[in-house]
Amino acid sequence: MEPATLITIFLSCFLVGVTGYALYTAFGQPSKELRDPFEEHED
């Protein structure tokens, strides 16, 4: 395979992985540990 193809595949997998991790952190199990600054400072 050409180096450009391998780099493209690697970058694509990396971006999909980062996006998946961000979605898991935002909506998965770890989201229960996230703090909400708006709820902390209700007036």
N, C-alpha and C positions, 0 to 999 in steps of 0.2 A: 504494500500500500504506500501511497505517497504521504510524505510528512504533513502536507496540508489537510489531507483527509483525516489523519489521526488527530491532529490538533482540533479540527472542527468537531469530531466525535467527542473528544475529551471536554471541550468547552461546553458542548451541548449537555453532556451528562452532568457536568459541574453545575450548570445553571438550573437544570431540573432538580438536582439534589438540594441546592440552596433554597429553591422555591418550595420544595416539599418540606424541608425542615422549618422554614418560616411559617408555612401553613399549619404544620403540626404544633409548633410553639404557640401560634395564635389561637388555634381552635381545638387542639388536642388536650391530653392530660395536663401538660405544664401550664395551660392557660389558667388553671385554678389558682396558681401561685402568683400570677401577675397582679399588681396593684392597680387600682383605678383612682387616679388623682381627683377626679370629679366627685367620687363618692366620699373621699377623705375630707373634702373641704365644702360640704354642703352648708349653705347658710340659711 
